[in-house]
Amino acid sequence: MFHLKGKTALITGSSRGIGKAIALRFAENGVNVVVNYVRKRSDAEETAALIESKGAKCLVVKANVAKDEDVIAMFDVIREEYGRLDFLVSNAASGVLKPVLELSSRHWNWAMDINARALLTLAQQAVPLMKDGGNIIAVSSLGSVRAIENYTAVGASKAALESLVRHLAVELGPEKIHVNTISAGAVDTEALKKFPNRREILDTARERTPMGRLTTPEDVADIALFLCSDLASMIQGQTIVVDGGYSIRA
């Protein structure tokens, strides 16, 4: 249906969570995947085995996307192994959860580097490999437009990420490269476990979501697949919210 067989995708932070779900959904549709991780190689190798079980090729690359030298080295490997890239999903994220008055410049810069600036370096490296056009997707969150307790630095970095997507969309559109953002609602991933009020966040989201359930990593993966298909050929520079209607309630 999506005609993606034989294409190649890099998904950052894809050893677990949303990134893993996107990697598996792509593999199910014939896309060869580059799994990027920074800490646990065992998680990345487990994901790679699942990808290969679906008949797709998989390359595992360790790289901290906040470091330009790591990103450049990762693309050297991709260039040598595949010689091209069709899809880039900037999913890796991090940040410190603190009240605004307790944030230091180090906390701020870390969130901005890995959540926003990384996309700039990734795109600069990816575009030369997208010879026949391609798709770039950034994974964001509702914290980019809503005030969430202790989420100041991360939320600001996600807002910067969405702005960068719009600028990339304008510049890369003539090159037949689509650039869009997926903004996910409350998803019960490893990242959410860092929130001291995790259970409250999940319970509230479930109660306030018109569809009656939480957003899953697979829900986000389905939209990523759609955005990389011909069905989304006129969607450019947009932020697609996947939250079951949670964010439309006052």
N, C-alpha and C positions, 0 to 999 in steps of 0.2 A: 504493500500500500504506500509506503513512504519512499521506496526506491533509493535506499541508502547503502545497499550492499557494496562493500569494497572501499568505502570512504574511511577516513581516519579522524579520530577525535582525541584531543587532550583534555582531560578533566582534572583540574587541580584539586588537591585534597580529596581524592576519590578512593581512599582505602576504606572509608566507612561513611555512614550517614547519607546525606543527600547526594554527595558526590558518587558514592558507591551505587546508589539506586540509579542515577543517571547513566553511569558506566554500564550497568547491567541492561538497562533498557536499550541503550544504543547497540550493545552486543547482540541482543535478541533480534535486532533488525539489520544485522550483517555489518555493523561498523567495527573496524579495528580500533582498539582503545589504548591510549597511553595513560596508565595509572600513575599519578603523582602522589607522593607522600613525603613527610618530613621526619616522622618519629618511628612508628612501629612497622618495620618491614614485614613482619609476620601478617599483619592485617592486610597489607598491600598484596602480598603473595596469595592470601586466601581469596581476595577479590579477583586477582588475575586468574586463579584456577576456575572460578565461577564463570568468568568471561570466556575462557577457552572452552569450557564445557558446552557453551552455546554456539561454538563453531567459529568464533572470532579470534583474531590474533590479539595478543596483549604484550605491551612493553611496560615494565615497571621502572620508574625513575625517581630517585630521591632528590628533592630540591626544595629549598626554602624560597618561596616565591617573593618574599620580602627582600631577598638579596639578588641584585641584578646579575652577579656573576653566576649564581646558581641557575637562574632562568636561562641565561645564554648557554651554559653548559648543557642544560636539558634540551634545548632546541638543537644543539649540535648533534645529540644522540638521535633526536627525531628525524633530523635532516638525513643522517646517515642510514637510519633504519627504513624510513618510509619515503623520504624525498618530497613529501607534501603534507599538508594539513588541511582538512576540510572544516572541522569544527573545533572551537576553543571554548571551554566552559570554565570561567573563573569562579571557582567555588570555595577555595581555601579561605578561611577566615579565623580571626583571633581578636583578642582584646581584653582589657582589664575592666572588671565590673566594680566601679566605685562611685560614690557621690561626687558631684562635680567639683566641690571644693577640696577634695582629696586627690584629684588628678594631678599628675606631674607632666612635664613636657615629654618625658620618656614614655609614659602611658599613651599620651596623645599621638606621638610620632609612630609608636608601634602599631596602633590601630590603623592609622592612615596608611602606613607603608604596606601592610599585608592585606588590608581590605579594599583599598582604593588605588594607591600608586602601582601596586603589582599588576593591575590590569593594563596600565599604560605600557609597562615593559613587555608583558605577555603579548599584547597586540602588536607592538613594534617588531617582535620576533616572529609572530605568526603570519602577519600579512604577506611577507615575501614568499611564504609557502602556500598561500591561497591563490594559486595562479589562475584558477577558473572560478574565482569567487569563493564564498564560504560563509560561515556563521560564527559570530562571537556572542556568547551569552554570559552575563554576570548574574550571580545569585546574591540577592539582597534580602532585606527583611523589613517588616513594618516599622521598625525602629528608625528608619530613615525619614519618616514623616510623622511619627507619633512619639511623644515623650514617654519613655519607659524607665522605671526606677533603676538607677545605677548603670544605665545604658548609654550615657552621654557620649563617650569617646567612640564607641562602636556605632551608635546611631549617626553621629556626625560623619564618620567615615563611610557609612553606607549611603548617606545622602550625597557625598562627594562621588562615590562610585556611580550612582545613577546619573549624576550630571556628566561625568566623563563618558558614559555610554551614549548620551545624546550627542555630544560633540564628535565622538568617534563615528556615530551613525551618519552624520552629515558629511564627514570627510571621506568615509570609506564606501558610502553608498554608490558612487560612480564606479567603484572597483567591483561591484556586485557582491559586496560583503555586507551581510545583515548583522546589525548589532542591537541587541535588546537585553532587557533585564527581567528576571523572574524574582518577584518579591513574595516570599513565603510567609504564611501565618505561623502560629505556634506549632512547631514540629518537635516531637519528643526525641531529640538526638543527644549524643554525648555532650555537645556544646551546652545544651540547656541544663545539664546536670550541675553546671558551675553556678547556676542561680540559686541563692539560698531559699528563695520562695518559688522553686520550680513547681511544686505540687499545686500551689495557689494559681500560678500562671496557667497551668494546663487545665485545671478544673474550671477556671473562669472562661478560658477560651472555648472549652467544650460547651459550656452553658450558653455562651453568647453567639455561638456559630449557628446560623440558620440551618445549615445542612446537618447539624446534630452530631458532628464528630470532629476530631482533630485532623489537621492536614498531615499527610504522611510523606515520607521521602519519595514514594512511588508517584504520588500526585504531582510533585514537582518534576519528576523525571518524565512524566507524560507530556508536560508542557514543553520541556526542553526538546523532546523528540519532535513535537509538532512544529516548534520554531525552526528546527533544522530541516524541515520538509518543504516541498514545493507548495504545500497548502498555505504556508505563511509568507509567501513571496512578497507581499505588500505590507508586511509589518516591519517597521523600521524605527529604531530609537524609542521604543515604548517600554514601559514598566508593566508587566503582566502580573497582577496580584492573584495568588493562589491561596485562598484562605477560607473557602466555603461561605464567604459573605461576612466574616467576622468584622472586617474593617469598615463596613458600611453602616454599622450600628452606632448611634450616638452614645 
